[in-house]
Amino acid sequence: MNQDTIVADLQRILREKLRIHVEHPDQDLFASGLIDSLAFVELVAALELEFRRPIDLLDVELEDFQTLHSIAHFIVTGDQPSDPR
C-alpha cells in the first residue's frame, strides 16, 4: 500500500464516515477546524477498522494526524514512539 492510495482512502473515509471534505492533502485538519477532539476519536476508530490496525492513543502525537499526508505516513510506516513507560 503506498501513500497516494492511503491518502485517497483517507479522503473517502473522512467524506463518508465523518462528512468532512479535505481540499488538499497538506491542509492542517486541526488549524482549519475540520477536526475537533470528537472527530479525532471518530477518525481513529474509522482508521482502525479500515486498516485493521490498532492505534494506541497514548502513543499518538498530534503531528501524526495533522494532515492527510502525515496520517498516510503514520499508517505506512507504523511510526509510533516507543513506549517510555
N, C-alpha and C positions, 0 to 999 in steps of 0.2 A: 504494500500500500504506500503510495507516495503522497507528499504533502498537498499537491494540487487536487488530488482525488479527495483527500480528507477535508480540504477547505470547501470543496463543493458539497460534501456530505454535511459539514457544519452549517453551511448556509441553508441547506434543506431542513436540518433539524431545528435550527432557530426559527425558520419560517413556519414550519408545520407544527412543531410542539410548543413553541413559546410565542408565536405570532410576532417575531422580530425580524425586520428586514435590515440586513447589513449592507451598506452601499459599497464598501471596499474592504478587502481582507486585512488591511492595516489600520482600519478605523478602531479607535480606542473605545471598546464596548462600555467601559465604566465612565470615562470622562464625557462621552456623548450621551449618557443617561439611558442607553439601550438596556443595560444590565444593572439591576439592583441586587440586593442581598437575596431576596426571594428567587428572582430569576436565575441568579448564580447557582443556587442549590438545585433548582429545576434543571438547569443546563447540565450540571454534573451528573444528576440522576439519568438524564437522557443519554449522555455520553457513555455512562457505564453500561446501559442497555445496548446501545448501538454498537459499541466496540468490544463488548463483552470483557470489560476490564475494570476491576475495582479501582476507585480513586479515593485515597485517604485524604480527607480534607485537612487533617493535621499536618500533612506533608506538602500541601499545595501552596505555592507562592502566588500572590495576586498577579504578578507579571506573567505567569504561565497561562493566564486566561484573559489577558488584556486585549488581544486581537485574535482574529481567526488564524493568522499565521502562527502566533505563539501557541495557540491551542493545538494546531496541527503538529507543530514541532514537539510539543509535550506528548502527544499521542504516538507519534512515530518513534521518538527516542526513548519514551518511558521515563523521561527526566523527572525524577522526584528526588529531593535532597535526602541524603542518608539520615536515618533516624538518630538524633543526637541523644536520645534517652538512654 
